[in-house]
Amino acid sequence: MARKAFGPLIAMLLLGILLWPQLGCIGDFRCAGGFSTPTIISISPNPVSSFEFQSGGILIVSGTNFFPSSVVIVNGSNHPTAFVNGGELRVTLLPSEIRPGNLSFVVNNPSSFSGNFSFLCQNGGESSVFAVSIRG
């Protein structure tokens, strides 16, 4: 009886392995077409002058694996983000954030897969933290 219960599961597994490339994934279970983890290479200007940015401003985030749905997170809060291309985002800082100290920046790429088999195709994620200094 137990052997019969595994029959459909084994058939689905074999079918999945044989058809996997046609489903958008490649043989080592990485997703082709999913969002990769972003990387921040630089943010400019850095350091930021609190005098020049006293009414807020736009910073340029340079890196890799940016997508139109990428979001810049500053000190734990999502910020208005403009996608320029796969290597550049622009983020708007609020006047209340421009005070001497450091700001922590992270870029988040949301997962592009959902549904029953999303656990098989891991994608998206967050970059490492990148610090920007604000001078008084």
C-alpha positions, 0 to 999 in steps of 0.5 A: 500500500505504501509503495502505491502512495509514492508512485505519483510522487516519483512520477512528478519528481521524474517529470520535474527533472526531465522538464525542468529546463522548460519550466524556467530553471536550469539543472542545478536548480538555479532559476533562469529569469529570476531576480539575482541578489543585488550588490551595492558598489558605491553611493554618491555623493559620499560623504554627504554634506548636511548643508547641501542636503538640508532640504533632502536630495537624491543619491545615486546607488551604483552596483549590480543586479538592479531591477525595476522592482528593486527598492532602496532601504535606508536605516530600515525604511523603504525609500522612493527608488527610481530604476535607471538601469541594471547598475544604477538606482536613485534614492530620495532622502528626506530632510529629517534624515540629513543629520550628522552620522551614518546612514545604512543602505540596502537594496532589496530585490523581491522574489519574482516567483510565487506559487506551489513551486517557488521553494524550488527557485530561490531568487531575489534578496538583499544586498550587504549593508553600505554606509554613507557618512553625513557631515555636519 
